[in-house]
Amino acid sequence: MGLLKTDFYRFFTIGFAAGALIVVATMDNNVGSEIANNVVPAAEAQPAQ
């Protein structure tokens, strides 16, 4: 097949490495949790009646 050539594997490897670096960068210093806290507010229970 024309799709499975060395260029495909090379770009797949580069993309995988770049994606892994992005994931590690967002997990560093709790950046991911800060983003999540700004998007989804903290849950609060309703007081019992």
PDBQT receptor file of N, H, CA, C and O in Angstrom, charges set to zero:
ATOM      1  N   MET A   1       0.834  -1.184   0.000  1.00  0.00    +0.000 N 
ATOM      2  CA  MET A   1       0.000   0.000   0.000  1.00  0.00    +0.000 C 
ATOM      3  C   MET A   1       0.877   1.244   0.000  1.00  0.00    +0.000 C 
ATOM      4  O   MET A   1       1.984   1.241   0.537  1.00  0.00    +0.000 OA
ATOM      5  N   GLY A   2       0.372   2.291  -0.601  1.00  0.00    +0.000 N 
ATOM      6  H   GLY A   2      -0.528   2.294  -1.037  1.00  0.00    +0.000 HD
ATOM      7  CA  GLY A   2       1.114   3.534  -0.650  1.00  0.00    +0.000 C 
ATOM      8  C   GLY A   2       1.131   4.269   0.681  1.00  0.00    +0.000 C 
ATOM      9  O   GLY A   2       2.018   5.085   0.933  1.00  0.00    +0.000 OA
ATOM     10  N   LEU A   3       0.153   3.982   1.534  1.00  0.00    +0.000 N 
ATOM     11  H   LEU A   3      -0.568   3.319   1.329  1.00  0.00    +0.000 HD
ATOM     12  CA  LEU A   3       0.066   4.686   2.815  1.00  0.00    +0.000 C 
ATOM     13  C   LEU A   3       1.149   4.233   3.785  1.00  0.00    +0.000 C 
ATOM     14  O   LEU A   3       1.658   5.039   4.563  1.00  0.00    +0.000 OA
ATOM     15  N   LEU A   4       1.502   2.968   3.748  1.00  0.00    +0.000 N 
ATOM     16  H   LEU A   4       1.089   2.313   3.116  1.00  0.00    +0.000 HD
ATOM     17  CA  LEU A   4       2.456   2.430   4.716  1.00  0.00    +0.000 C 
ATOM     18  C   LEU A   4       3.874   2.481   4.163  1.00  0.00    +0.000 C 
ATOM     19  O   LEU A   4       4.457   1.456   3.810  1.00  0.00    +0.000 OA
ATOM     20  N   LYS A   5       4.405   3.668   4.095  1.00  0.00    +0.000 N 
ATOM     21  H   LYS A   5       3.931   4.501   4.382  1.00  0.00    +0.000 HD
ATOM     22  CA  LYS A   5       5.782   3.865   3.647  1.00  0.00    +0.000 C 
ATOM     23  C   LYS A   5       6.584   4.445   4.796  1.00  0.00    +0.000 C 
ATOM     24  O   LYS A   5       6.039   4.740   5.859  1.00  0.00    +0.000 OA
ATOM     25  N   THR A   6       7.867   4.605   4.581  1.00  0.00    +0.000 N 
ATOM     26  H   THR A   6       8.310   4.365   3.717  1.00  0.00    +0.000 HD
ATOM     27  CA  THR A   6       8.724   5.108   5.659  1.00  0.00    +0.000 C 
ATOM     28  C   THR A   6       8.352   6.520   6.081  1.00  0.00    +0.000 C 
ATOM     29  O   THR A   6       8.502   6.864   7.253  1.00  0.00    +0.000 OA
ATOM     30  N   ASP A   7       7.870   7.348   5.158  1.00  0.00    +0.000 N 
ATOM     31  H   ASP A   7       7.748   7.069   4.206  1.00  0.00    +0.000 HD
ATOM     32  CA  ASP A   7       7.456   8.702   5.536  1.00  0.00    +0.000 C 
ATOM     33  C   ASP A   7       6.302   8.659   6.528  1.00  0.00    +0.000 C 
ATOM     34  O   ASP A   7       6.255   9.448   7.471  1.00  0.00    +0.000 OA
ATOM     35  N   PHE A   8       5.378   7.738   6.310  1.00  0.00    +0.000 N 
ATOM     36  H   PHE A   8       5.416   7.097   5.544  1.00  0.00    +0.000 HD
ATOM     37  CA  PHE A   8       4.242   7.604   7.227  1.00  0.00    +0.000 C 
ATOM     38  C   PHE A   8       4.728   7.277   8.628  1.00  0.00    +0.000 C 
ATOM     39  O   PHE A   8       4.294   7.900   9.597  1.00  0.00    +0.000 OA
ATOM     40  N   TYR A   9       5.617   6.313   8.742  1.00  0.00    +0.000 N 
ATOM     41  H   TYR A   9       5.970   5.807   7.955  1.00  0.00    +0.000 HD
ATOM     42  CA  TYR A   9       6.123   5.922  10.055  1.00  0.00    +0.000 C 
ATOM     43  C   TYR A   9       6.929   7.046  10.696  1.00  0.00    +0.000 C 
ATOM     44  O   TYR A   9       6.856   7.253  11.908  1.00  0.00    +0.000 OA
ATOM     45  N   ARG A  10       7.692   7.767   9.891  1.00  0.00    +0.000 N 
ATOM     46  H   ARG A  10       7.751   7.598   8.907  1.00  0.00    +0.000 HD
ATOM     47  CA  ARG A  10       8.496   8.875  10.416  1.00  0.00    +0.000 C 
ATOM     48  C   ARG A  10       7.591   9.959  10.993  1.00  0.00    +0.000 C 
ATOM     49  O   ARG A  10       7.817  10.424  12.110  1.00  0.00    +0.000 OA
ATOM     50  N   PHE A  11       6.569  10.365  10.243  1.00  0.00    +0.000 N 
ATOM     51  H   PHE A  11       6.385   9.988   9.335  1.00  0.00    +0.000 HD
ATOM     52  CA  PHE A  11       5.682  11.420  10.718  1.00  0.00    +0.000 C 
ATOM     53  C   PHE A  11       4.812  10.936  11.873  1.00  0.00    +0.000 C 
ATOM     54  O   PHE A  11       4.476  11.723  12.758  1.00  0.00    +0.000 OA
ATOM     55  N   PHE A  12       4.447   9.670  11.881  1.00  0.00    +0.000 N 
ATOM     56  H   PHE A  12       4.720   9.031  11.162  1.00  0.00    +0.000 HD
ATOM     57  CA  PHE A  12       3.706   9.118  13.014  1.00  0.00    +0.000 C 
ATOM     58  C   PHE A  12       4.551   9.184  14.276  1.00  0.00    +0.000 C 
ATOM     59  O   PHE A  12       4.050   9.544  15.342  1.00  0.00    +0.000 OA
ATOM     60  N   THR A  13       5.825   8.840  14.164  1.00  0.00    +0.000 N 
ATOM     61  H   THR A  13       6.232   8.547  13.299  1.00  0.00    +0.000 HD
ATOM     62  CA  THR A  13       6.725   8.883  15.319  1.00  0.00    +0.000 C 
ATOM     63  C   THR A  13       6.922  10.311  15.805  1.00  0.00    +0.000 C 
ATOM     64  O   THR A  13       6.892  10.568  17.008  1.00  0.00    +0.000 OA
ATOM     65  N   ILE A  14       7.123  11.239  14.878  1.00  0.00    +0.000 N 
ATOM     66  H   ILE A  14       7.147  11.031  13.900  1.00  0.00    +0.000 HD
ATOM     67  CA  ILE A  14       7.292  12.645  15.259  1.00  0.00    +0.000 C 
ATOM     68  C   ILE A  14       6.021  13.171  15.920  1.00  0.00    +0.000 C 
ATOM     69  O   ILE A  14       6.098  13.873  16.928  1.00  0.00    +0.000 OA
ATOM     70  N   GLY A  15       4.869  12.849  15.374  1.00  0.00    +0.000 N 
ATOM     71  H   GLY A  15       4.806  12.279  14.555  1.00  0.00    +0.000 HD
ATOM     72  CA  GLY A  15       3.599  13.290  15.954  1.00  0.00    +0.000 C 
ATOM     73  C   GLY A  15       3.348  12.690  17.317  1.00  0.00    +0.000 C 
ATOM     74  O   GLY A  15       2.851  13.366  18.218  1.00  0.00    +0.000 OA
ATOM     75  N   PHE A  16       3.688  11.427  17.472  1.00  0.00    +0.000 N 
ATOM     76  H   PHE A  16       4.092  10.878  16.740  1.00  0.00    +0.000 HD
ATOM     77  CA  PHE A  16       3.508  10.773  18.768  1.00  0.00    +0.000 C 
ATOM     78  C   PHE A  16       4.407  11.417  19.816  1.00  0.00    +0.000 C 
ATOM     79  O   PHE A  16       3.977  11.667  20.942  1.00  0.00    +0.000 OA
ATOM     80  N   ALA A  17       5.656  11.684  19.443  1.00  0.00    +0.000 N 
ATOM     81  H   ALA A  17       6.005  11.481  18.529  1.00  0.00    +0.000 HD
ATOM     82  CA  ALA A  17       6.590  12.312  20.384  1.00  0.00    +0.000 C 
ATOM     83  C   ALA A  17       6.131  13.725  20.742  1.00  0.00    +0.000 C 
ATOM     84  O   ALA A  17       6.199  14.122  21.905  1.00  0.00    +0.000 OA
ATOM     85  N   ALA A  18       5.671  14.478  19.759  1.00  0.00    +0.000 N 
ATOM     86  H   ALA A  18       5.616  14.156  18.814  1.00  0.00    +0.000 HD
ATOM     87  CA  ALA A  18       5.193  15.834  20.029  1.00  0.00    +0.000 C 
ATOM     88  C   ALA A  18       3.953  15.803  20.921  1.00  0.00    +0.000 C 
ATOM     89  O   ALA A  18       3.826  16.621  21.831  1.00  0.00    +0.000 OA
ATOM     90  N   GLY A  19       3.048  14.873  20.670  1.00  0.00    +0.000 N 
ATOM     91  H   GLY A  19       3.152  14.208  19.931  1.00  0.00    +0.000 HD
ATOM     92  CA  GLY A  19       1.862  14.741  21.512  1.00  0.00    +0.000 C 
ATOM     93  C   GLY A  19       2.208  14.359  22.935  1.00  0.00    +0.000 C 
ATOM     94  O   GLY A  19       1.607  14.865  23.883  1.00  0.00    +0.000 OA
ATOM     95  N   ALA A  20       3.180  13.462  23.090  1.00  0.00    +0.000 N 
ATOM     96  H   ALA A  20       3.668  13.051  22.320  1.00  0.00    +0.000 HD
ATOM     97  CA  ALA A  20       3.611  13.068  24.434  1.00  0.00    +0.000 C 
ATOM     98  C   ALA A  20       4.223  14.251  25.170  1.00  0.00    +0.000 C 
ATOM     99  O   ALA A  20       3.990  14.421  26.366  1.00  0.00    +0.000 OA
ATOM    100  N   LEU A  21       5.001  15.068  24.472  1.00  0.00    +0.000 N 
ATOM    101  H   LEU A  21       5.190  14.930  23.500  1.00  0.00    +0.000 HD
ATOM    102  CA  LEU A  21       5.576  16.257  25.105  1.00  0.00    +0.000 C 
ATOM    103  C   LEU A  21       4.498  17.248  25.528  1.00  0.00    +0.000 C 
ATOM    104  O   LEU A  21       4.607  17.873  26.583  1.00  0.00    +0.000 OA
ATOM    105  N   ILE A  22       3.472  17.392  24.720  1.00  0.00    +0.000 N 
ATOM    106  H   ILE A  22       3.384  16.884  23.864  1.00  0.00    +0.000 HD
ATOM    107  CA  ILE A  22       2.373  18.295  25.074  1.00  0.00    +0.000 C 
ATOM    108  C   ILE A  22       1.648  17.785  26.310  1.00  0.00    +0.000 C 
ATOM    109  O   ILE A  22       1.310  18.568  27.198  1.00  0.00    +0.000 OA
ATOM    110  N   VAL A  23       1.405  16.480  26.375  1.00  0.00    +0.000 N 
ATOM    111  H   VAL A  23       1.679  15.844  25.653  1.00  0.00    +0.000 HD
ATOM    112  CA  VAL A  23       0.737  15.906  27.546  1.00  0.00    +0.000 C 
ATOM    113  C   VAL A  23       1.578  16.104  28.795  1.00  0.00    +0.000 C 
ATOM    114  O   VAL A  23       1.051  16.483  29.840  1.00  0.00    +0.000 OA
ATOM    115  N   VAL A  24       2.873  15.854  28.701  1.00  0.00    +0.000 N 
ATOM    116  H   VAL A  24       3.301  15.546  27.852  1.00  0.00    +0.000 HD
ATOM    117  CA  VAL A  24       3.757  16.029  29.859  1.00  0.00    +0.000 C 
ATOM    118  C   VAL A  24       3.808  17.498  30.266  1.00  0.00    +0.000 C 
ATOM    119  O   VAL A  24       3.820  17.807  31.457  1.00  0.00    +0.000 OA
ATOM    120  N   ALA A  25       3.838  18.399  29.299  1.00  0.00    +0.000 N 
ATOM    121  H   ALA A  25       3.828  18.148  28.331  1.00  0.00    +0.000 HD
ATOM    122  CA  ALA A  25       3.898  19.829  29.608  1.00  0.00    +0.000 C 
ATOM    123  C   ALA A  25       2.630  20.295  30.308  1.00  0.00    +0.000 C 
ATOM    124  O   ALA A  25       2.700  21.142  31.199  1.00  0.00    +0.000 OA
ATOM    125  N   THR A  26       1.465  19.760  29.925  1.00  0.00    +0.000 N 
ATOM    126  H   THR A  26       1.408  19.072  29.202  1.00  0.00    +0.000 HD
ATOM    127  CA  THR A  26       0.227  20.183  30.570  1.00  0.00    +0.000 C 
ATOM    128  C   THR A  26       0.054  19.548  31.935  1.00  0.00    +0.000 C 
ATOM    129  O   THR A  26      -0.643  20.100  32.786  1.00  0.00    +0.000 OA
ATOM    130  N   MET A  27       0.672  18.404  32.163  1.00  0.00    +0.000 N 
ATOM    131  H   MET A  27       1.239  17.955  31.473  1.00  0.00    +0.000 HD
ATOM    132  CA  MET A  27       0.572  17.759  33.473  1.00  0.00    +0.000 C 
ATOM    133  C   MET A  27       1.555  18.361  34.465  1.00  0.00    +0.000 C 
ATOM    134  O   MET A  27       1.373  18.205  35.673  1.00  0.00    +0.000 OA
ATOM    135  N   ASP A  28       2.583  19.039  33.993  1.00  0.00    +0.000 N 
ATOM    136  H   ASP A  28       2.731  19.165  33.012  1.00  0.00    +0.000 HD
ATOM    137  CA  ASP A  28       3.602  19.615  34.858  1.00  0.00    +0.000 C 
ATOM    138  C   ASP A  28       3.035  20.816  35.607  1.00  0.00    +0.000 C 
ATOM    139  O   ASP A  28       2.317  21.628  35.023  1.00  0.00    +0.000 OA
ATOM    140  N   ASN A  29       3.346  20.931  36.874  1.00  0.00    +0.000 N 
ATOM    141  H   ASN A  29       3.929  20.271  37.349  1.00  0.00    +0.000 HD
ATOM    142  CA  ASN A  29       2.961  22.073  37.717  1.00  0.00    +0.000 C 
ATOM    143  C   ASN A  29       1.451  22.246  37.837  1.00  0.00    +0.000 C 
ATOM    144  O   ASN A  29       0.982  23.371  38.009  1.00  0.00    +0.000 OA
ATOM    145  N   ASN A  30       0.687  21.181  37.752  1.00  0.00    +0.000 N 
ATOM    146  H   ASN A  30       1.068  20.267  37.612  1.00  0.00    +0.000 HD
ATOM    147  CA  ASN A  30      -0.769  21.199  37.936  1.00  0.00    +0.000 C 
ATOM    148  C   ASN A  30      -1.483  22.145  36.972  1.00  0.00    +0.000 C 
ATOM    149  O   ASN A  30      -2.534  22.691  37.307  1.00  0.00    +0.000 OA
ATOM    150  N   VAL A  31      -0.929  22.340  35.801  1.00  0.00    +0.000 N 
ATOM    151  H   VAL A  31      -0.075  21.897  35.529  1.00  0.00    +0.000 HD
ATOM    152  CA  VAL A  31      -1.567  23.211  34.822  1.00  0.00    +0.000 C 
ATOM    153  C   VAL A  31      -2.902  22.613  34.388  1.00  0.00    +0.000 C 
ATOM    154  O   VAL A  31      -3.885  23.334  34.216  1.00  0.00    +0.000 OA
ATOM    155  N   GLY A  32      -2.933  21.303  34.213  1.00  0.00    +0.000 N 
ATOM    156  H   GLY A  32      -2.135  20.717  34.352  1.00  0.00    +0.000 HD
ATOM    157  CA  GLY A  32      -4.165  20.649  33.785  1.00  0.00    +0.000 C 
ATOM    158  C   GLY A  32      -5.284  20.799  34.791  1.00  0.00    +0.000 C 
ATOM    159  O   GLY A  32      -6.431  21.017  34.401  1.00  0.00    +0.000 OA
ATOM    160  N   SER A  33      -4.983  20.689  36.083  1.00  0.00    +0.000 N 
ATOM    161  H   SER A  33      -4.051  20.512  36.400  1.00  0.00    +0.000 HD
ATOM    162  CA  SER A  33      -6.023  20.834  37.100  1.00  0.00    +0.000 C 
ATOM    163  C   SER A  33      -6.497  22.277  37.198  1.00  0.00    +0.000 C 
ATOM    164  O   SER A  33      -7.671  22.521  37.475  1.00  0.00    +0.000 OA
ATOM    165  N   GLU A  34      -5.604  23.234  36.974  1.00  0.00    +0.000 N 
ATOM    166  H   GLU A  34      -4.650  23.035  36.748  1.00  0.00    +0.000 HD
ATOM    167  CA  GLU A  34      -6.015  24.635  36.982  1.00  0.00    +0.000 C 
ATOM    168  C   GLU A  34      -6.975  24.923  35.839  1.00  0.00    +0.000 C 
ATOM    169  O   GLU A  34      -7.953  25.650  36.013  1.00  0.00    +0.000 OA
ATOM    170  N   ILE A  35      -6.699  24.358  34.674  1.00  0.00    +0.000 N 
ATOM    171  H   ILE A  35      -5.904  23.768  34.533  1.00  0.00    +0.000 HD
ATOM    172  CA  ILE A  35      -7.591  24.540  33.528  1.00  0.00    +0.000 C 
ATOM    173  C   ILE A  35      -8.941  23.892  33.817  1.00  0.00    +0.000 C 
ATOM    174  O   ILE A  35      -9.984  24.479  33.528  1.00  0.00    +0.000 OA
ATOM    175  N   ALA A  36      -8.929  22.695  34.383  1.00  0.00    +0.000 N 
ATOM    176  H   ALA A  36      -8.082  22.218  34.618  1.00  0.00    +0.000 HD
ATOM    177  CA  ALA A  36     -10.176  21.990  34.678  1.00  0.00    +0.000 C 
ATOM    178  C   ALA A  36     -10.990  22.738  35.724  1.00  0.00    +0.000 C 
ATOM    179  O   ALA A  36     -12.217  22.779  35.622  1.00  0.00    +0.000 OA
ATOM    180  N   ASN A  37     -10.354  23.325  36.718  1.00  0.00    +0.000 N 
ATOM    181  H   ASN A  37      -9.358  23.292  36.801  1.00  0.00    +0.000 HD
ATOM    182  CA  ASN A  37     -11.081  24.062  37.751  1.00  0.00    +0.000 C 
ATOM    183  C   ASN A  37     -11.748  25.306  37.187  1.00  0.00    +0.000 C 
ATOM    184  O   ASN A  37     -12.794  25.718  37.687  1.00  0.00    +0.000 OA
ATOM    185  N   ASN A  38     -11.178  25.903  36.175  1.00  0.00    +0.000 N 
ATOM    186  H   ASN A  38     -10.328  25.568  35.769  1.00  0.00    +0.000 HD
ATOM    187  CA  ASN A  38     -11.785  27.084  35.571  1.00  0.00    +0.000 C 
ATOM    188  C   ASN A  38     -12.948  26.723  34.657  1.00  0.00    +0.000 C 
ATOM    189  O   ASN A  38     -13.838  27.545  34.438  1.00  0.00    +0.000 OA
ATOM    190  N   VAL A  39     -12.954  25.513  34.125  1.00  0.00    +0.000 N 
ATOM    191  H   VAL A  39     -12.232  24.845  34.303  1.00  0.00    +0.000 HD
ATOM    192  CA  VAL A  39     -14.014  25.103  33.208  1.00  0.00    +0.000 C 
ATOM    193  C   VAL A  39     -15.190  24.500  33.972  1.00  0.00    +0.000 C 
ATOM    194  O   VAL A  39     -16.345  24.832  33.703  1.00  0.00    +0.000 OA
ATOM    195  N   VAL A  40     -14.900  23.626  34.912  1.00  0.00    +0.000 N 
ATOM    196  H   VAL A  40     -13.962  23.357  35.131  1.00  0.00    +0.000 HD
ATOM    197  CA  VAL A  40     -15.939  22.931  35.673  1.00  0.00    +0.000 C 
ATOM    198  C   VAL A  40     -15.878  23.414  37.116  1.00  0.00    +0.000 C 
ATOM    199  O   VAL A  40     -14.856  23.227  37.778  1.00  0.00    +0.000 OA
ATOM    200  N   PRO A  41     -16.947  24.031  37.622  1.00  0.00    +0.000 N 
ATOM    201  CA  PRO A  41     -16.908  24.506  39.010  1.00  0.00    +0.000 C 
ATOM    202  C   PRO A  41     -16.926  23.343  39.995  1.00  0.00    +0.000 C 
ATOM    203  O   PRO A  41     -17.349  22.237  39.659  1.00  0.00    +0.000 OA
ATOM    204  N   ALA A  42     -16.470  23.603  41.194  1.00  0.00    +0.000 N 
ATOM    205  H   ALA A  42     -16.126  24.502  41.467  1.00  0.00    +0.000 HD
ATOM    206  CA  ALA A  42     -16.453  22.579  42.234  1.00  0.00    +0.000 C 
ATOM    207  C   ALA A  42     -17.885  22.218  42.622  1.00  0.00    +0.000 C 
ATOM    208  O   ALA A  42     -18.755  23.086  42.691  1.00  0.00    +0.000 OA
ATOM    209  N   ALA A  43     -18.120  20.945  42.872  1.00  0.00    +0.000 N 
ATOM    210  H   ALA A  43     -17.413  20.239  42.816  1.00  0.00    +0.000 HD
ATOM    211  CA  ALA A  43     -19.451  20.481  43.260  1.00  0.00    +0.000 C 
ATOM    212  C   ALA A  43     -19.719  20.835  44.719  1.00  0.00    +0.000 C 
ATOM    213  O   ALA A  43     -18.831  20.749  45.567  1.00  0.00    +0.000 OA
ATOM    214  N   GLU A  44     -20.953  21.233  44.992  1.00  0.00    +0.000 N 
ATOM    215  H   GLU A  44     -21.674  21.303  44.303  1.00  0.00    +0.000 HD
ATOM    216  CA  GLU A  44     -21.362  21.552  46.355  1.00  0.00    +0.000 C 
ATOM    217  C   GLU A  44     -22.646  20.796  46.650  1.00  0.00    +0.000 C 
ATOM    218  O   GLU A  44     -23.577  20.789  45.845  1.00  0.00    +0.000 OA
ATOM    219  N   ALA A  45     -22.686  20.160  47.810  1.00  0.00    +0.000 N 
ATOM    220  H   ALA A  45     -21.929  20.165  48.464  1.00  0.00    +0.000 HD
ATOM    221  CA  ALA A  45     -23.878  19.413  48.196  1.00  0.00    +0.000 C 
ATOM    222  C   ALA A  45     -24.931  20.367  48.750  1.00  0.00    +0.000 C 
ATOM    223  O   ALA A  45     -24.616  21.358  49.408  1.00  0.00    +0.000 OA
ATOM    224  N   GLN A  46     -26.190  20.039  48.466  1.00  0.00    +0.000 N 
ATOM    225  H   GLN A  46     -26.446  19.234  47.931  1.00  0.00    +0.000 HD
ATOM    226  CA  GLN A  46     -27.282  20.839  49.003  1.00  0.00    +0.000 C 
ATOM    227  C   GLN A  46     -27.480  20.464  50.465  1.00  0.00    +0.000 C 
ATOM    228  O   GLN A  46     -27.423  19.282  50.803  1.00  0.00    +0.000 OA
ATOM    229  N   PRO A  47     -27.712  21.437  51.339  1.00  0.00    +0.000 N 
ATOM    230  CA  PRO A  47     -27.908  21.113  52.753  1.00  0.00    +0.000 C 
ATOM    231  C   PRO A  47     -29.140  20.232  52.963  1.00  0.00    +0.000 C 
ATOM    232  O   PRO A  47     -30.141  20.363  52.259  1.00  0.00    +0.000 OA
ATOM    233  N   ALA A  48     -29.047  19.341  53.937  1.00  0.00    +0.000 N 
ATOM    234  H   ALA A  48     -28.234  19.234  54.509  1.00  0.00    +0.000 HD
ATOM    235  CA  ALA A  48     -30.179  18.466  54.254  1.00  0.00    +0.000 C 
ATOM    236  C   ALA A  48     -31.304  19.288  54.868  1.00  0.00    +0.000 C 
ATOM    237  O   ALA A  48     -31.064  20.258  55.587  1.00  0.00    +0.000 OA
ATOM    238  N   GLN A  49     -32.531  18.884  54.573  1.00  0.00    +0.000 N 
ATOM    239  H   GLN A  49     -32.725  18.096  53.989  1.00  0.00    +0.000 HD
ATOM    240  CA  GLN A  49     -33.686  19.621  55.097  1.00  0.00    +0.000 C 
ATOM    241  C   GLN A  49     -34.338  18.871  56.226  1.00  0.00    +0.000 C 
ATOM    242  O   GLN A  49     -35.327  19.341  56.789  1.00  0.00    +0.000 OA
TER     243      GLN A  49
